[in-house]
């Protein structure tokens, strides 16, 4: 049984009638994801790719058993959609939407934590268990089943590293795109704790970035022996020195002394975690562990 989601996870797509929601619903269905319902207020009664649409999650749950949600709702209305999923007790809630104000994210992440529910994102590519389910926008064909878990703050680097691992014959147990915003639901340390208890995962790849302190916190867990599985780390933006400028997305920003690549690399080294200088080095390091 993989952590968070598996082939039996029943999913509702919030914003299913929109362009992105409809497009990725089709791809998720083709991958084998168990989508049971869609929600768009005012569009109840129609179908999208054979999936019944309801005006609310509450209405959908009268007809279907639902475990998790994926949110494709525009930023202006996304917080309301997330609260609706939280109130329904769904987990994980995968928030694909980009551009949600930080204070709104802080509020719904806090509420989800109070309910012991997992939010992945916002501004994330989602989660995939190769060969079982894909709740997100990742290109499913590049993943193969295996025992390497990948957790990443970067969207496109997630795909690149996964494909490099696949080409090297290293399959994945689970791949989680944590998202690129400064405030997110699931964090690197939290994901590591889950993976430590995941029998399907034998090795872990952390794709970190400049900004924030999650990587340093992850290294502390390793130093304290709370995480014992072999880890390979890569820090995106390690050559960036400028402060106060966002690179790539909102979370990749150095503020004062916090978020510098040097501190992340130092923390990983002190914890005995090997660091790849380039993504293509990751598979070879994994094989050596």
GIBEL-V41204 format. One record per helix or strand of 3 or more residues. SS is the DSSP state (2 for helix, 1 for strand). FROM is the first residue (numbers start at 1). TO is the last residue. Records with the same first field share a line. If there is no record, write none. Layout:
SS: FROM-TO  FROM-TO
This chain:
1: 10-14  34-39  51-54  68-71  93-95  119-121  126-129  133-136  145-152  172-177  203-209  230-236  274-276
2: 19-31  57-63  75-87  102-114  140-142  155-167  188-196  214-223  261-270  279-288
